[in-house]
Amino acid sequence: MFDIILTVNIIWFSLALCFMVAFCLYKFPLKLPYKLDRVFQDLIRYGKTKDNIKRQSWQLVFDVSKRCFYHFYAVSVMWNGLLLLFSLRSIVIGEMFPDWLMDLLWCLTGRSRDAWKELQFSVLLLQVLLWIHSLRRLLECLFVSVFSNGVIHVLQYAFGLAYYVLLGLTVLCINPSSTQEGVKSVGFFYQLTWHHVIGTLLFVWASLLQHRSLSLLANLRIDHSGKVETLAHKMPQGGWFERVSCPHYLAELLIYTAMSVCCGCSSFTCWLVVLYVLCNQALAAQLCHDYYRSKFETYPRHRKAFIPFIL
């Protein structure tokens, strides 16, 4: 019971709940007071989805260019690379985590430093996958994606910076204490099992799907020579765009699901992160889906927002 009510779990459940409520307020006819609704719409939208709302001049002060998206992944590559380095040193030479990191993990879990004397293979694998994901997204933002002049709210920007910091700490929080029931001390690489393989394969496939989808979006704005010819939004076609409006958001959900599978589908904390990603991506996808349907009269009616046949 203690592991369910950890601070880290409360944080992820609260974030998931916030986005679930935001999705319901947007999706269903639940009217907010006019002024509150304008603030709400400004907070949940970004990029092209802000085009359909009227904003007052004071709201424009909080705009940050969407081109700053790469900042999130740059922070993640550095931060989660540092945590990965600490983990490798712990496994190879038995070096304990720094005191400041132990203090952060204690705040999130309430566990003593003994809980991280032996890192599990699943934790190191998740750290590697998270770092690879962050590096790929950073490179895509810098060299693949063609951003328009869209903006995000400064609170969204701040949240994006903090998100990957929390996520990296969360991966370490998943490490089971050696004193927990059912946890046995086994040779590090002898811990490799079927769920690590299946989870990694799903991660690779979902990453390829996301890269392919982002490349198709970028190709809408460049010519055959690779030169940017327009920043206008066009109707995406090809690949999984024939099934859903936002296959890159579906891929994001599958990437986090893959990480949970790598933990043997047994980590409650991992599934809370997946729940948060589901709620977050569902809101973003629905906003994008509705934008496409309002902008393009010939937009295929059979397409769902980001989960085929469901949502």
KATA-V147362 format. One record per backbone hydrogen bond with DSSP energy under -0.5 kcal/mol. NH is the residue of the N-H (numbers start at 1). CO is the residue of the C=O. If there is no record, write none. Layout:
nh=[NH/NH]
co=[CO/CO]
//
This chain:
nh=[4/5/6/8/10/11/12/13/14/15/16/17/18/19/20/21/22/23/24/25/26/27/28/30/30/31/37/38/39/40/41/42/43/44/45/47/49/50/51/53/55/59/60/60/61/61/62/63/64/66/68/69/70/71/72/72/73/74/75/76/77/78/79/80/81/81/82/83/84/85/86/87/88/89/90/91/92/93/94/95/102/103/104/105/106/107/108/109/110/115/116/117/119/124/125/126/127/128/129/130/131/132/133/134/135/136/137/138/139/140/141/142/143/144/145/147/152/154/157/158/159/160/161/162/163/164/165/166/167/168/169/170/171/172/173/174/174/175/180/183/184/186/191/191/192/196/197/198/199/200/201/202/203/204/205/206/207/208/209/210/211/212/213/214/215/216/217/218/219/220/220/221/222/223/226/229/230/234/236/241/242/243/244/245/246/249/250/251/252/253/254/255/256/257/258/259/260/261/262/263/263/264/265/266/268/271/272/273/274/275/276/277/278/279/280/281/282/283/284/285/286/287/288/289/290/291/292/293/294/295/296/297/299/303/304/305/308/310/311]
co=[1/1/3/108/6/7/8/9/10/11/12/13/14/15/16/17/18/19/20/21/22/23/24/25/28/29/33/34/35/36/37/38/39/40/41/151/46/47/48/50/53/56/56/57/57/58/59/60/152/150/65/66/67/68/68/69/69/70/71/72/73/74/75/76/76/77/78/79/80/81/82/83/84/85/86/87/88/89/90/89/98/99/100/101/102/103/104/105/106/112/113/114/117/120/121/122/123/124/125/126/127/128/129/130/131/132/133/134/135/136/137/138/139/140/140/145/64/62/153/154/155/156/157/158/159/160/161/162/163/164/165/166/167/168/169/170/171/172/177/180/182/184/187/188/189/193/193/194/195/196/197/198/199/200/201/202/203/204/205/206/207/208/209/210/211/212/213/214/215/216/217/218/219/227/223/221/221/232/234/238/239/240/240/304/305/246/246/247/248/249/250/251/252/253/254/255/256/257/258/259/260/261/260/263/266/267/268/269/270/271/272/273/274/275/276/277/278/279/280/281/282/283/284/285/286/287/288/289/290/291/292/295/296/300/243/311/306/307/307]
//
